[in-house]
Amino acid sequence: MSIRIILEIMIKFILPIVVFIAAVYGISYFWTNSSSKGKKMIAIGLIIALIVGLSLTIYLIFD
């Protein structure tokens, strides 16, 4: 296997998994260390991110 193929595999599969695990850990850390107002802001931010992500995915699928 050439280095280029290994890098493509890493970018396509391993990097998204690492980013997902880091995001879950970060959200969990901030959730446990925040007040009720902070938890509300985190929840609103996650809902907005989910809506934007779903909208973008649907747009890119049908475009």
Secondary structure, DSSP 8 states (H G I E B T S, - for coil): --HHHHHHHIIIIIHHHHHHHHHHHHHHHHHHTS-HHHHHHHHHHHHHHHHHHHHHHHHHHH-
